[in-house]
Amino acid sequence: MKSIQLRYPQGKFKALTMSYDDGRNADKRLVDIFNRNGIKGTFHINSGLTGTLDRLEEGELGRTYEGHEASAHTLTHPTIARIPKELLVHEVMEDRKNLERIFGYTIRGMSYPGRLL
């Protein structure tokens, strides 16, 4: 029987992933470091919280993360174990819809938010 062997580009067996949450202003500096060093990252963004606290404004997201992957992280970062399922569906779907509008491509990734409490 034939076997299928899955590998990364150039036949590599392992990959290092860079994954960051919440769309924070500090990501501007991080992305600059990544870009200078040829590193790609995935950034999990709460589209309903843009412009609050130390988070990027909606208008900054596209240019800040250009060349990197944007991923859903729920609309407002709730503690998933403590919200009704209907609200969870709303949080995930609205975040994805907003991010697809902002970035102009299909959002495939999702990182569940978590809070200690």
C-alpha positions in Angstrom: 0.0 0.0 0.0 1.2 3.5 -0.9 1.9 5.8 2.0 1.4 9.6 1.9 4.1 11.6 3.7 3.1 15.2 4.4 5.9 17.7 4.6 6.5 21.4 4.7 8.1 23.3 1.8 11.5 22.0 0.7 10.6 18.6 2.2 11.1 19.8 5.8 9.5 17.8 8.6 9.1 20.5 11.2 8.0 24.1 11.3 8.3 26.9 13.8 5.1 29.0 14.2 4.9 32.5 15.5 1.4 33.3 16.9 0.3 36.4 18.7 -3.1 37.5 20.2 -5.3 40.6 20.5 -4.0 43.1 17.9 -1.9 45.2 20.3 0.0 48.3 19.4 3.3 46.5 20.3 2.7 44.3 17.2 3.9 47.2 15.0 7.4 46.8 16.4 7.1 43.0 16.3 6.0 42.9 12.7 8.8 45.3 11.8 11.3 42.8 13.4 9.7 39.9 11.6 9.8 41.7 8.2 13.5 42.6 8.6 14.3 39.0 9.3 12.0 37.2 6.8 9.8 35.8 9.6 6.0 35.3 9.0 3.5 35.3 11.9 -0.2 34.7 12.6 -2.0 37.4 14.5 -5.3 36.6 16.2 -7.4 39.7 16.3 -10.5 40.8 18.2 -12.2 43.0 15.6 -14.7 44.4 18.1 -12.0 45.8 20.4 -10.0 47.7 17.8 -8.9 51.1 19.0 -9.5 50.3 22.7 -6.9 50.1 25.4 -3.6 49.5 23.6 -5.1 47.9 20.6 -4.5 48.9 17.0 -7.2 51.0 15.2 -9.2 49.1 12.5 -7.6 51.3 9.8 -4.1 50.1 10.9 -4.7 46.4 10.8 -4.3 45.9 7.0 -1.0 47.7 6.7 0.4 46.5 10.0 -0.1 42.8 9.3 0.5 42.9 5.5 2.3 39.7 4.4 1.3 37.9 7.6 -1.8 35.8 8.5 -4.8 37.4 10.3 -6.9 35.0 12.3 -10.1 35.2 14.3 -10.0 35.5 18.1 -13.7 36.4 18.8 -15.3 39.8 18.6 -14.8 40.9 22.2 -12.5 38.3 23.8 -15.1 36.7 26.2 -14.4 33.7 28.5 -15.9 31.0 26.2 -16.7 28.7 29.1 -18.9 31.3 30.6 -21.1 32.5 27.7 -24.1 30.9 26.0 -23.5 29.0 22.9 -25.5 31.4 20.8 -23.3 34.3 21.9 -20.2 32.2 21.1 -21.4 31.6 17.6 -22.1 35.4 17.2 -18.6 36.2 18.6 -16.8 33.9 16.2 -18.8 34.6 13.1 -18.9 38.4 13.5 -15.2 38.5 14.1 -14.5 36.5 11.0 -16.8 38.5 8.9 -15.2 41.8 10.1 -11.7 40.5 9.5 -12.6 39.3 6.0 -13.9 42.7 5.2 -10.8 44.4 6.7 -8.2 42.1 5.1 -9.9 41.1 1.9 -9.3 37.4 2.1 -10.9 34.3 3.7 -10.0 34.0 7.4 -9.2 30.4 8.0 -7.6 30.4 11.5 -9.1 30.8 14.9 -7.6 31.1 18.4 -9.9 30.7 21.4 -9.5 33.5 23.9 -8.9 32.6 27.5 -9.0 34.4 30.7 -7.8 33.4 34.2 -10.8 33.9 36.5 
